[in-house]
Amino acid sequence: MKTKALLGILAGVAAGAAIGMLFAPNKGVRTRRKIYKKSKSLAKAINRSIDDKFGDTFKELNSVVTLLKEEQARIKALKP
């Protein structure tokens, strides 16, 4: 539930920033550059949040999969 709330807040901030920049008195090139930089920064923040939240889980799952593959190979080697 906290993850959904965080993503909702981040999406709201991004939408507000984009709308604010579109109505700002800057030239189109400058505005698009600002939107690009803000969206890149937001994407990095989201990725960091996902990594922080799920990074350990992915590592653990990867370890379990590796162990299962090794066990499967060991069992296959035992069969005549």
HELIX and SHEET records of a PDB file:
HELIX    1   1 LYS A    2  LEU A   22  1                                  21    
HELIX    2   2 GLY A   28  LEU A   78  1                                  51    
END                                                                             
